[in-house]
Amino acid sequence: MKKRGAGHHDNDAALLEQLLAQVVPLPDHGRVIHPRPKRKPIPVQRLRDERAALADSLSDHITWDIETETGEELVYLRHGLARPVLRKLRRGYWVIQDELDLHGLTSAEARALLVEFLNDCIRSGARCVRIIHGKGLRSKNREPVLRTKVANWLIQRDEVLAFCQARQVDGGSGAVMVLLKSGRRKA
C-alpha cells in the first residue's frame, strides 16, 4: 500500500473535476419539494420514569396497623383529625360523589386503576368516594385479597383523610368509603 503525499489532494480534485465535466444537470420539473416536517421527539425515558413512579407510588410492602373497632372492619383516620370525622363518614354524612369497582381485577390492575381514579377525584374536587374491592367469595381460599391491599394503598396517599367499611346499603364489607381532602385551591 502506497502512502500518499501532501499533493494527493490536488490530484483528487483534478480527477473529480475531469469526471464531472460531462455531467449534465437534470431538467427542472417545476415542482416544489417541501422539507419534511420534523417529528417531535418522544420523551421515552420520561415516559418510562412516569410509569415506574406510578408503579412505585403505591407499594404492597408497607405494614400498617388497621384500627379495628368491630373485629375485621377497616377503619383509618389520618393523624390529627377528630374522631367525629370518621363517625360522619361511617354514617353516610357525605354524599358519595364517585365510585370505583375493582373486584375481579388483578392486584396490579387494581392498583393502577386506583391511582388513576384518585387523581381524577382530586382534579374534579370529589370529597367522598366509594371503592368496591369485593368480598373475595370467588378468590382463592375465599379471602378478600384486594381488601387489605386497597386499605394499604389508600393510607399511602396524602389526599386520603379517612376511610371505613361501607354501610350495608353501600356495599358492606365489600366496599370502603373514602374521605378525600378538599379540592379547593387558594387563589
C-alpha positions as CSV (number, residue, x, y, z in Angstrom):
1,M,0.0,0.0,0.0
2,K,1.5,3.3,-1.0
3,K,1.4,6.2,1.3
4,R,0.1,9.3,-0.3
5,G,2.0,12.5,0.0
6,A,0.8,16.0,0.6
7,G,-0.1,16.6,-3.1
8,H,-2.6,13.9,-3.4
9,H,-5.5,16.3,-2.7
10,D,-4.6,18.3,-5.9
11,N,-4.7,15.1,-8.0
12,D,-8.1,14.1,-6.4
13,A,-9.6,17.5,-7.1
14,A,-8.4,17.4,-10.7
15,L,-9.7,13.9,-11.2
16,L,-13.1,14.8,-9.8
17,E,-13.3,17.8,-12.0
18,Q,-12.5,15.7,-15.0
19,L,-15.1,13.1,-14.2
20,L,-17.8,15.7,-13.6
21,A,-17.1,17.7,-16.8
22,Q,-19.5,15.6,-18.8
23,V,-22.3,15.7,-16.2
24,V,-25.5,17.5,-17.4
25,P,-28.0,18.7,-14.8
26,L,-31.5,17.2,-14.9
27,P,-34.2,19.5,-16.3
28,D,-36.3,21.4,-13.9
29,H,-39.5,19.5,-13.3
30,G,-41.3,22.6,-11.9
31,R,-42.3,21.0,-8.6
32,V,-41.5,22.4,-5.2
33,I,-40.1,19.9,-2.8
34,H,-41.1,20.8,0.7
35,P,-38.9,19.7,3.5
36,R,-40.5,17.0,5.7
37,P,-41.7,18.3,9.0
38,K,-39.6,17.2,11.8
39,R,-41.3,14.9,14.3
40,K,-41.5,16.0,17.8
41,P,-39.1,13.8,19.9
42,I,-40.8,11.2,22.0
43,P,-39.6,11.5,25.6
44,V,-39.2,7.8,26.0
45,Q,-37.1,7.9,29.2
46,R,-39.6,10.4,30.9
47,L,-42.5,8.1,30.0
48,R,-40.6,5.1,31.5
49,D,-39.9,7.1,34.6
50,E,-43.5,8.2,35.0
51,R,-44.7,4.5,34.6
52,A,-42.1,3.5,37.2
53,A,-43.2,6.3,39.5
54,L,-46.8,5.2,39.1
55,A,-46.0,1.6,39.9
56,D,-44.0,2.6,42.9
57,S,-46.4,5.3,44.1
58,L,-48.5,2.6,45.9
59,S,-46.5,-0.2,47.4
60,D,-47.7,-3.5,48.6
61,H,-44.9,-3.8,51.0
62,I,-46.0,-1.4,53.7
63,T,-47.1,-2.7,57.0
64,W,-49.6,-0.7,59.0
65,D,-51.9,-1.1,61.9
66,I,-55.5,-1.0,60.9
67,E,-57.5,0.4,63.7
68,T,-60.3,-2.1,64.3
69,E,-63.4,-1.4,66.3
70,T,-65.6,-4.4,65.3
71,G,-63.1,-7.1,64.6
72,E,-62.4,-7.2,60.9
73,E,-63.8,-3.8,59.9
74,L,-61.3,-1.5,58.1
75,V,-61.1,1.9,59.7
76,Y,-58.5,4.6,59.2
77,L,-58.3,8.2,60.3
78,R,-55.4,10.4,59.4
79,H,-53.4,11.6,62.4
80,G,-54.6,14.9,63.7
81,L,-58.2,14.6,62.6
82,A,-61.0,14.4,65.1
83,R,-63.0,11.2,65.7
84,P,-66.3,12.8,64.6
85,V,-65.0,12.9,61.0
86,L,-64.8,9.1,61.0
87,R,-68.2,8.8,62.7
88,K,-69.8,11.1,59.9
89,L,-68.1,9.1,57.2
90,R,-69.4,5.8,58.7
91,R,-73.0,7.2,59.0
92,G,-73.1,8.5,55.4
93,Y,-72.9,12.2,56.2
94,W,-71.2,13.0,52.9
95,V,-72.8,12.2,49.6
96,I,-70.9,9.6,47.5
97,Q,-69.6,11.6,44.6
98,D,-67.9,8.8,42.6
99,E,-67.1,5.2,42.8
100,L,-64.6,2.6,41.6
101,D,-65.3,-1.1,41.2
102,L,-62.2,-3.2,41.5
103,H,-63.5,-6.6,42.2
104,G,-62.5,-9.2,39.7
105,L,-59.2,-7.4,38.8
106,T,-55.7,-8.5,39.5
107,S,-53.7,-6.7,42.1
108,A,-51.6,-4.8,39.5
109,E,-54.7,-3.8,37.5
110,A,-56.5,-2.6,40.7
111,R,-53.5,-0.6,41.9
112,A,-53.1,1.3,38.5
113,L,-56.8,1.9,38.3
114,L,-57.0,3.1,41.9
115,V,-54.1,5.7,41.4
116,E,-55.9,7.0,38.2
117,F,-59.2,7.1,40.0
118,L,-57.9,9.1,43.0
119,N,-56.1,11.5,40.7
120,D,-59.3,12.1,38.8
121,C,-61.2,12.6,42.0
122,I,-58.8,15.2,43.2
123,R,-58.9,17.0,39.9
124,S,-62.7,17.0,39.9
125,G,-63.0,18.0,43.6
126,A,-64.8,14.9,44.8
127,R,-64.7,14.6,48.6
128,C,-66.4,11.3,49.3
129,V,-65.9,8.2,47.2
130,R,-66.7,4.5,47.4
131,I,-64.2,1.9,46.3
132,I,-65.6,-1.6,45.8
133,H,-63.0,-4.2,46.4
134,G,-65.2,-7.2,46.6
135,K,-65.7,-9.7,49.4
136,G,-63.4,-12.3,48.0
137,L,-66.0,-15.0,47.5
138,R,-64.6,-16.1,44.2
139,S,-60.9,-15.7,45.1
140,K,-58.5,-18.4,46.2
141,N,-59.3,-19.5,49.7
142,R,-62.3,-17.3,49.6
143,E,-60.4,-14.4,51.1
144,P,-60.7,-10.8,50.1
145,V,-57.3,-10.2,48.5
146,L,-57.9,-6.6,47.4
147,R,-59.5,-5.5,50.6
148,T,-56.2,-5.3,52.6
149,K,-54.3,-4.1,49.6
150,V,-56.7,-1.2,48.9
151,A,-56.6,-0.1,52.5
152,N,-52.8,-0.3,52.4
153,W,-52.7,1.8,49.1
154,L,-55.1,4.3,50.5
155,I,-53.1,5.2,53.6
156,Q,-50.1,6.0,51.4
157,R,-51.9,8.8,49.6
158,D,-51.8,12.2,51.3
159,E,-55.2,13.2,50.0
160,V,-56.9,10.4,51.9
161,L,-58.1,11.7,55.2
162,A,-60.2,8.7,56.4
163,F,-61.8,5.6,55.2
164,C,-64.1,2.9,56.7
165,Q,-66.1,-0.1,55.7
166,A,-69.2,0.9,53.7
167,R,-72.6,0.7,55.2
168,Q,-74.6,-2.4,54.2
169,V,-76.7,-0.4,51.7
170,D,-73.4,0.9,50.2
171,G,-71.7,-2.5,49.8
172,G,-70.9,-3.5,53.4
173,S,-67.6,-5.5,53.8
174,G,-67.1,-5.5,50.0
175,A,-66.5,-1.7,49.8
176,V,-64.8,1.1,51.6
177,M,-65.9,4.7,51.9
178,V,-63.1,7.2,51.5
179,L,-63.0,10.9,52.5
180,L,-60.6,13.0,50.5
181,K,-59.0,16.4,51.1
182,S,-61.0,19.3,49.8
183,G,-60.0,20.2,46.2
184,R,-60.4,23.9,47.0
185,R,-57.4,25.8,45.7
186,K,-56.1,29.0,47.1
187,A,-56.1,31.9,44.7
